[in-house]
C-alpha cells in the first residue's frame, strides 16, 4: 500500500513513513516530566487490567487532519473503531487524571487514524497533489498500549517505547 501511494505523489512532496512506524494514537500527553512517567505507567497498568482488547475496521486513506490543507496522509478508522477507541481513551484519561498527570484531556470525538506520510515543508503547491479518498476494508486489532516518546527530526519521527501494557 505504501509503495503504491508513494508512486502517485510528486517527488519530494511527502515523506512516507515505513510501516513499522504506523500506530494508532489513543491519547496524546504532550511533554511530560521524568518524575510523572511512573504515574503514567501505573495508570496504563490499571487500564490494561480493565480494558479488553478491541478492534474495528480501517475504512479509508485520505489527507488529514484537514483534507484542504493536505499536511498528512492518514489511514482512518471506521465508526466502530472510533466508538471503541473513544471509550478506551476516556477511561485512560480518567485514570491519568486520578493520578495527577498533567495533560490536556480530550473531550472531542475520537478520530482513529494512523499517519502514513507528512508533507514536506518545502512543497507548497497543493494543486499538484492527487486526490486520494480511497476506501479500504481491513481489520485492526488493538491488544496493547504503549507509552511512546516521539521526536520529529528532519529525517522523520523517532519513537522510543517507555512502557507497554497488554490489554485484558
Secondary structure, DSSP 8 states (H G I E B T S, - for coil): -HHHHHHTS-TTSEEE--GGG----S----S--GGGHHHHHHHHHHHHHH---EEEEEEEEEEES-TTT--EEEEEE-HHHHHHHHHHHHHHHHHHHHTT-------S----EEEEEEE-TT---GGGS----EEEEEEEEE-EEEEEEEEEETTEEEEEEEEEEE--
